[in-house]
Structures are given as C-alpha cells and as structure tokens.
Amino acid sequence: MSDHPIPHFKNDSGLHTIRVHAREFMCVGATPPFDHPHIFIDMGSDAEALCPYCSTLFVYDSRLHDICSPADCEFDTAKAA
C-alpha cells in the first residue's frame, strides 16, 4: 500500500486550466453528483495533461506551495465518503 494518498481534483468552476503540484492524480470532473468517472492521470515527465472526460488542462507547477491552484479545486475524498 502507498504511503501517500493520490490527490483528487475537481473543476466545479469550469476552468480551462488547473495548476497542480502532483504528476499522478485523479480527476473527478465536478463535485458529485455532477462528477464523471474518476480517472487516474499520470503525466510522467510531461508538464501537462488533458482530462479526456472534462477537457480540464492540468499543468504541473513545482513552485506551488499547495497541492493545486486554485486551492478549491482539490477534492476532499474524506468528506465525500
């Protein structure tokens, strides 16, 4: 089992781009019940990745102090359970 949870991101505002400080993550689309299938995205060595469901562009930014920007795009899986 992994020592670190995989971050999940949502895009309730319909933003074109979300900056993230993770290269492996899950995109849920929007907050349930308006979500799409939760998919794993692995950027590998790329600097960006496009969600095939909601077309959100995720851009890796190593300078971020938080997990994502805007901060409200982080999806709290504990609250969703």
C-alpha positions as CSV (number, residue, x, y, z in Angstrom):
1,M,0.0,0.0,0.0
2,S,1.2,3.5,-0.8
3,D,2.5,5.8,2.0
4,H,0.9,8.8,0.3
5,P,-2.7,9.3,-1.0
6,I,-3.3,10.2,-4.6
7,P,-4.7,13.7,-4.8
8,H,-8.1,14.2,-6.4
9,F,-9.1,17.3,-8.3
10,K,-12.4,18.8,-9.3
11,N,-13.4,21.6,-11.6
12,D,-16.7,23.0,-10.4
13,S,-16.0,26.4,-11.9
14,G,-15.3,25.0,-15.4
15,L,-11.8,26.4,-15.5
16,H,-9.7,25.7,-18.6
17,T,-6.5,25.1,-16.6
18,I,-5.7,24.0,-13.1
19,R,-2.1,24.1,-11.9
20,V,-1.1,21.1,-9.8
21,H,1.9,20.1,-7.7
22,A,1.5,16.4,-8.5
23,R,2.2,14.4,-11.6
24,E,-0.1,11.5,-10.6
25,F,-3.6,12.3,-9.6
26,M,-7.3,11.6,-10.1
27,C,-9.7,13.9,-11.9
28,V,-13.3,13.6,-10.8
29,G,-14.8,16.3,-13.0
30,A,-17.1,18.2,-10.7
31,T,-18.3,17.6,-7.2
32,P,-20.7,14.6,-7.0
33,P,-23.3,14.1,-8.2
34,F,-22.1,16.1,-11.2
35,D,-18.8,14.1,-11.5
36,H,-17.6,12.0,-14.3
37,P,-15.9,8.6,-13.9
38,H,-12.9,9.2,-11.6
39,I,-9.8,8.6,-13.7
40,F,-6.2,8.3,-12.9
41,I,-3.9,10.6,-14.8
42,D,-0.1,10.2,-14.9
43,M,1.8,13.0,-16.5
44,G,5.1,11.0,-16.5
45,S,7.7,13.6,-17.5
46,D,5.3,15.8,-19.3
47,A,4.4,19.2,-17.9
48,E,0.7,19.0,-18.7
49,A,-2.2,16.5,-19.2
50,L,-5.7,16.9,-20.5
51,C,-8.6,15.1,-18.9
52,P,-10.3,13.1,-21.6
53,Y,-13.8,13.5,-19.9
54,C,-14.0,17.1,-18.9
55,S,-11.1,18.6,-21.0
56,T,-9.5,20.3,-18.0
57,L,-5.9,21.0,-18.7
58,F,-3.7,20.1,-15.7
59,V,-0.3,21.9,-15.7
60,Y,2.4,20.7,-13.3
61,D,4.0,23.6,-11.3
62,S,6.7,22.6,-8.9
63,R,6.6,26.1,-7.4
64,L,3.2,25.7,-5.8
65,H,3.1,25.6,-2.0
66,D,-0.4,24.0,-2.1
67,I,-1.4,20.9,-4.0
68,C,-3.3,22.9,-6.6
69,S,-4.2,26.4,-7.8
70,P,-7.0,27.4,-7.4
71,A,-7.0,25.7,-4.0
72,D,-10.7,25.0,-4.1
73,C,-10.1,22.5,-7.0
74,E,-8.7,19.9,-4.5
75,F,-11.4,17.3,-3.9
76,D,-11.5,16.0,-0.4
77,T,-12.2,12.3,-0.6
78,A,-12.7,12.0,3.2
79,K,-15.7,14.4,3.1
80,A,-17.1,12.6,0.0
81,A,-17.2,9.2,1.8
